[in-house]
Amino acid sequence: MIGYTGRLAPSPTGALHLGNARTFMVAWLRARSCGGKIVFRMEDLDHPRDKPGAAAAAVEDLRWLGFDWDEEYVQSRRRNVYRAALAQLDAYPCVCSRSDVERAQSAPHAGEQLHYPGTCRGRFPTWAAAAKACAPRIPCWRFRVPRDATVEFNDVFAGRYVQDVWRTLGDFPLARDPDGAGYTLAATVDDALMGVTEAVRGDDLLPATPPQILVAKALGRTPPAYCHVPLVVGPDGRRLAKRHGDTRIASFREAGVKPEAVLGWLAWTCGWNAKKEPTRLKSLVGRCPLNTIPREAVVWGGSLT
Ligand code: GLU
């Protein structure tokens, strides 16, 4: 494809593990297999979950595995860009605390996403007025979701996905304060401004995609294509975590494992290697079809071999 731009967008909330590496491998290969460009974007706006040193460590891990990229950005240095985008959107300040929102739930909601019924819509003329009303707390900004905001898109891997954003999320948050862009706003603005044509990421982010599509359209932008691939999980079916043993890329490196062994396992999980044999990232360029990747999550069995 001419003009393909993909991205690697790690969050420095912890060490890179096999699951992250697998998604990045798919993203990198999708771009490189069609002669496309790759943007590296550090998504470091998630205080206080961001861990000191994790951003540099993620870069080191990715380089060790053989990844490269053409442009590099750090979200925490782009706050003015998100602030300008926020000013273009139909957003309003909200003084509700998390427990206010929890109390307002009409039905129990699965997952972490809360439904916001629009309590603060039209309540405050300015953010300063809202700030005065809830001091010392700080108001957030919410996106005014249209009632008919059913978003439907065709995911490159996962297929058709439909979400009634008003019923599922309601007026979702855009920013913690005028300078505190959240993930939805920052990722959407960046995908647009960085010319990303396809966002490859873990399928835990499928439900986060319709709000991004709404925001992109409200900014007059065409959202990228999305390609959500299944995660790596532990034997208990839950996403990789410490309790499943040490799957951090840095730990394999420190234990003397070669990057080719890690990539060989990752490629095997995608159906690109018949056996778990040492593989270089570059050798997979052009032989990484999506249709051999299992539709279900990969279960980490505790060993690369
Ligand atoms: N930074 C996010 C993460 O590491 C990924 C966001 C995205 O790809 O849109 O989970």
Residues whose N, C-alpha, C, O or C-beta is under 5 A from the ligand:
A	BS01	LIG	A9 P10 S11 E43 A187 V200 R201
